[in-house]
Amino acid sequence: MEQIKVNTVQLAALAGMVAATALCFASVALGMRAFALVLLLLAVARAIGPASRVLVARSRAFDLTMLIVLGAAIGYLSFSPDL
């Protein structure tokens, strides 16, 4: 049976998501901005990090595109006055 290793990128992503969720209790807009920032930082980590640091199921270009588009969209929508 193969043992799954958790690396630093995965732990940082988990910590960022927990922090963004906790911030949502104080302010939804602030929590969504933190969530967008985590997504954009994950895109940077995916762009410069070696492929062995992440579980690779898709191409790097697809991952970067999705992380950047989602991070930018959530960041943009977090500045909505009705949020």
PyMOL commands that place a pseudoatom at each C-alpha (Angstrom):
pseudoatom trace, name=CA, resn=MET, resi=1, chain=A, elem=C, hetatm=0, pos=[0.000, 0.000, 0.000]
pseudoatom trace, name=CA, resn=GLU, resi=2, chain=A, elem=C, hetatm=0, pos=[1.431, 3.343, -1.056]
pseudoatom trace, name=CA, resn=GLN, resi=3, chain=A, elem=C, hetatm=0, pos=[1.652, 6.065, 1.557]
pseudoatom trace, name=CA, resn=ILE, resi=4, chain=A, elem=C, hetatm=0, pos=[0.577, 9.589, 0.536]
pseudoatom trace, name=CA, resn=LYS, resi=5, chain=A, elem=C, hetatm=0, pos=[3.025, 12.337, 1.467]
pseudoatom trace, name=CA, resn=VAL, resi=6, chain=A, elem=C, hetatm=0, pos=[1.768, 15.826, 2.226]
pseudoatom trace, name=CA, resn=ASN, resi=7, chain=A, elem=C, hetatm=0, pos=[4.148, 18.543, 1.070]
pseudoatom trace, name=CA, resn=THR, resi=8, chain=A, elem=C, hetatm=0, pos=[4.611, 22.210, 1.942]
pseudoatom trace, name=CA, resn=VAL, resi=9, chain=A, elem=C, hetatm=0, pos=[2.501, 23.541, -0.945]
pseudoatom trace, name=CA, resn=GLN, resi=10, chain=A, elem=C, hetatm=0, pos=[-0.463, 21.426, 0.125]
pseudoatom trace, name=CA, resn=LEU, resi=11, chain=A, elem=C, hetatm=0, pos=[-0.115, 22.500, 3.757]
pseudoatom trace, name=CA, resn=ALA, resi=12, chain=A, elem=C, hetatm=0, pos=[0.123, 26.174, 2.731]
pseudoatom trace, name=CA, resn=ALA, resi=13, chain=A, elem=C, hetatm=0, pos=[-2.987, 25.817, 0.559]
pseudoatom trace, name=CA, resn=LEU, resi=14, chain=A, elem=C, hetatm=0, pos=[-4.886, 24.204, 3.422]
pseudoatom trace, name=CA, resn=ALA, resi=15, chain=A, elem=C, hetatm=0, pos=[-3.775, 26.903, 5.868]
pseudoatom trace, name=CA, resn=GLY, resi=16, chain=A, elem=C, hetatm=0, pos=[-4.822, 29.614, 3.410]
pseudoatom trace, name=CA, resn=MET, resi=17, chain=A, elem=C, hetatm=0, pos=[-8.256, 28.100, 2.926]
pseudoatom trace, name=CA, resn=VAL, resi=18, chain=A, elem=C, hetatm=0, pos=[-8.785, 27.770, 6.685]
pseudoatom trace, name=CA, resn=ALA, resi=19, chain=A, elem=C, hetatm=0, pos=[-7.725, 31.403, 7.170]
pseudoatom trace, name=CA, resn=ALA, resi=20, chain=A, elem=C, hetatm=0, pos=[-10.051, 32.612, 4.395]
pseudoatom trace, name=CA, resn=THR, resi=21, chain=A, elem=C, hetatm=0, pos=[-12.941, 30.653, 5.901]
pseudoatom trace, name=CA, resn=ALA, resi=22, chain=A, elem=C, hetatm=0, pos=[-12.244, 32.085, 9.353]
pseudoatom trace, name=CA, resn=LEU, resi=23, chain=A, elem=C, hetatm=0, pos=[-12.129, 35.610, 7.924]
pseudoatom trace, name=CA, resn=CYS, resi=24, chain=A, elem=C, hetatm=0, pos=[-15.576, 35.072, 6.403]
pseudoatom trace, name=CA, resn=PHE, resi=25, chain=A, elem=C, hetatm=0, pos=[-17.007, 35.013, 9.926]
pseudoatom trace, name=CA, resn=ALA, resi=26, chain=A, elem=C, hetatm=0, pos=[-15.720, 38.556, 10.474]
pseudoatom trace, name=CA, resn=SER, resi=27, chain=A, elem=C, hetatm=0, pos=[-16.335, 39.945, 6.978]
pseudoatom trace, name=CA, resn=VAL, resi=28, chain=A, elem=C, hetatm=0, pos=[-17.419, 38.049, 3.880]
pseudoatom trace, name=CA, resn=ALA, resi=29, chain=A, elem=C, hetatm=0, pos=[-15.720, 40.547, 1.574]
pseudoatom trace, name=CA, resn=LEU, resi=30, chain=A, elem=C, hetatm=0, pos=[-12.423, 40.233, 3.464]
pseudoatom trace, name=CA, resn=GLY, resi=31, chain=A, elem=C, hetatm=0, pos=[-12.670, 36.440, 3.451]
pseudoatom trace, name=CA, resn=MET, resi=32, chain=A, elem=C, hetatm=0, pos=[-13.294, 36.371, -0.300]
pseudoatom trace, name=CA, resn=ARG, resi=33, chain=A, elem=C, hetatm=0, pos=[-10.325, 38.684, -0.905]
pseudoatom trace, name=CA, resn=ALA, resi=34, chain=A, elem=C, hetatm=0, pos=[-8.148, 36.326, 1.130]
pseudoatom trace, name=CA, resn=PHE, resi=35, chain=A, elem=C, hetatm=0, pos=[-9.531, 33.372, -0.853]
pseudoatom trace, name=CA, resn=ALA, resi=36, chain=A, elem=C, hetatm=0, pos=[-8.688, 35.131, -4.129]
pseudoatom trace, name=CA, resn=LEU, resi=37, chain=A, elem=C, hetatm=0, pos=[-5.187, 35.872, -2.862]
pseudoatom trace, name=CA, resn=VAL, resi=38, chain=A, elem=C, hetatm=0, pos=[-4.680, 32.215, -1.895]
pseudoatom trace, name=CA, resn=LEU, resi=39, chain=A, elem=C, hetatm=0, pos=[-5.739, 31.132, -5.404]
pseudoatom trace, name=CA, resn=LEU, resi=40, chain=A, elem=C, hetatm=0, pos=[-3.336, 33.590, -7.024]
pseudoatom trace, name=CA, resn=LEU, resi=41, chain=A, elem=C, hetatm=0, pos=[-0.489, 32.482, -4.742]
pseudoatom trace, name=CA, resn=LEU, resi=42, chain=A, elem=C, hetatm=0, pos=[-1.218, 28.861, -5.648]
pseudoatom trace, name=CA, resn=ALA, resi=43, chain=A, elem=C, hetatm=0, pos=[-0.962, 29.858, -9.320]
pseudoatom trace, name=CA, resn=VAL, resi=44, chain=A, elem=C, hetatm=0, pos=[2.482, 31.331, -8.641]
pseudoatom trace, name=CA, resn=ALA, resi=45, chain=A, elem=C, hetatm=0, pos=[3.513, 28.188, -6.760]
pseudoatom trace, name=CA, resn=ARG, resi=46, chain=A, elem=C, hetatm=0, pos=[2.276, 26.028, -9.636]
pseudoatom trace, name=CA, resn=ALA, resi=47, chain=A, elem=C, hetatm=0, pos=[4.098, 28.191, -12.182]
pseudoatom trace, name=CA, resn=ILE, resi=48, chain=A, elem=C, hetatm=0, pos=[7.522, 28.155, -10.528]
pseudoatom trace, name=CA, resn=GLY, resi=49, chain=A, elem=C, hetatm=0, pos=[7.408, 24.940, -8.537]
pseudoatom trace, name=CA, resn=PRO, resi=50, chain=A, elem=C, hetatm=0, pos=[8.551, 21.558, -9.780]
pseudoatom trace, name=CA, resn=ALA, resi=51, chain=A, elem=C, hetatm=0, pos=[5.880, 19.112, -10.923]
pseudoatom trace, name=CA, resn=SER, resi=52, chain=A, elem=C, hetatm=0, pos=[6.813, 16.705, -8.131]
pseudoatom trace, name=CA, resn=ARG, resi=53, chain=A, elem=C, hetatm=0, pos=[5.443, 19.161, -5.516]
pseudoatom trace, name=CA, resn=VAL, resi=54, chain=A, elem=C, hetatm=0, pos=[1.823, 18.822, -6.624]
pseudoatom trace, name=CA, resn=LEU, resi=55, chain=A, elem=C, hetatm=0, pos=[-0.439, 15.960, -7.590]
pseudoatom trace, name=CA, resn=VAL, resi=56, chain=A, elem=C, hetatm=0, pos=[-0.428, 16.303, -11.380]
pseudoatom trace, name=CA, resn=ALA, resi=57, chain=A, elem=C, hetatm=0, pos=[-3.636, 15.313, -13.142]
pseudoatom trace, name=CA, resn=ARG, resi=58, chain=A, elem=C, hetatm=0, pos=[-3.772, 18.122, -15.690]
pseudoatom trace, name=CA, resn=SER, resi=59, chain=A, elem=C, hetatm=0, pos=[-1.319, 20.260, -17.592]
pseudoatom trace, name=CA, resn=ARG, resi=60, chain=A, elem=C, hetatm=0, pos=[0.437, 23.187, -15.955]
pseudoatom trace, name=CA, resn=ALA, resi=61, chain=A, elem=C, hetatm=0, pos=[-1.181, 25.606, -18.441]
pseudoatom trace, name=CA, resn=PHE, resi=62, chain=A, elem=C, hetatm=0, pos=[-4.682, 24.429, -17.499]
pseudoatom trace, name=CA, resn=ASP, resi=63, chain=A, elem=C, hetatm=0, pos=[-3.962, 24.735, -13.770]
pseudoatom trace, name=CA, resn=LEU, resi=64, chain=A, elem=C, hetatm=0, pos=[-2.508, 28.221, -14.177]
pseudoatom trace, name=CA, resn=THR, resi=65, chain=A, elem=C, hetatm=0, pos=[-5.402, 29.395, -16.324]
pseudoatom trace, name=CA, resn=MET, resi=66, chain=A, elem=C, hetatm=0, pos=[-8.038, 28.126, -13.909]
pseudoatom trace, name=CA, resn=LEU, resi=67, chain=A, elem=C, hetatm=0, pos=[-6.317, 29.442, -10.771]
pseudoatom trace, name=CA, resn=ILE, resi=68, chain=A, elem=C, hetatm=0, pos=[-5.721, 32.892, -12.282]
pseudoatom trace, name=CA, resn=VAL, resi=69, chain=A, elem=C, hetatm=0, pos=[-9.223, 33.216, -13.761]
pseudoatom trace, name=CA, resn=LEU, resi=70, chain=A, elem=C, hetatm=0, pos=[-10.939, 32.051, -10.553]
pseudoatom trace, name=CA, resn=GLY, resi=71, chain=A, elem=C, hetatm=0, pos=[-8.700, 34.184, -8.329]
pseudoatom trace, name=CA, resn=ALA, resi=72, chain=A, elem=C, hetatm=0, pos=[-9.249, 37.288, -10.462]
pseudoatom trace, name=CA, resn=ALA, resi=73, chain=A, elem=C, hetatm=0, pos=[-13.016, 36.736, -10.717]
pseudoatom trace, name=CA, resn=ILE, resi=74, chain=A, elem=C, hetatm=0, pos=[-13.467, 36.148, -6.979]
pseudoatom trace, name=CA, resn=GLY, resi=75, chain=A, elem=C, hetatm=0, pos=[-11.204, 39.103, -6.198]
pseudoatom trace, name=CA, resn=TYR, resi=76, chain=A, elem=C, hetatm=0, pos=[-13.184, 41.354, -8.529]
pseudoatom trace, name=CA, resn=LEU, resi=77, chain=A, elem=C, hetatm=0, pos=[-16.527, 40.211, -7.148]
pseudoatom trace, name=CA, resn=SER, resi=78, chain=A, elem=C, hetatm=0, pos=[-15.334, 40.657, -3.553]
pseudoatom trace, name=CA, resn=PHE, resi=79, chain=A, elem=C, hetatm=0, pos=[-15.406, 44.431, -4.101]
pseudoatom trace, name=CA, resn=SER, resi=80, chain=A, elem=C, hetatm=0, pos=[-19.150, 44.306, -4.852]
pseudoatom trace, name=CA, resn=PRO, resi=81, chain=A, elem=C, hetatm=0, pos=[-20.989, 46.751, -2.562]
pseudoatom trace, name=CA, resn=ASP, resi=82, chain=A, elem=C, hetatm=0, pos=[-23.786, 44.267, -1.809]
pseudoatom trace, name=CA, resn=LEU, resi=83, chain=A, elem=C, hetatm=0, pos=[-21.576, 41.433, -0.608]
for i in range(1, 83): cmd.bond("trace and resi %d" % i, "trace and resi %d" % (i + 1))
show_as sticks, trace
zoom trace
